[in-house]
Amino acid sequence: MQAAWDPIKRKFICLYTGVELDDKDPKSPWYLAFDHGTPGKKGDLAVAALWIAIMKEDLEREEFKRVVREQAGVFKTGKVFHKGVAEFKHWKRKRAAERLWRPEKAKKKAAA
């Protein structure tokens, strides 16, 4: 945690982006958030931008970095994402996926 504090700028710095974080506006994507190296495991906290912490939420730190690198390769070269870069062993969004994807909802959107 101390490594994330910049005593000159008097700001916390995001581990993943190197950007100064906002500690005043919780609605800002750059708001200060805490990230667990391993989801759900106590300790091993790091300081991250809120939007990064949300993206990384179900991934281990190194797994997240691999996923981001792989996606960057897709953007850069157009190659297909290699699904094997992530195990998603901490994936907790099955219910969220069910809420987001309902066949009847998709049919309505397609018909509109």
Secondary structure, 3 states (H helix, E strand, C coil): CHHHEECCCCEEECCCCCCECECCCCCCCCEEEEEECCCCCCCCEEEEEHHHHHHHCCCCHHHHHHHHHHHHHHHHHCCCCCHHHCCCCCCCCHHHHHHHCCHHHHHHHHHC
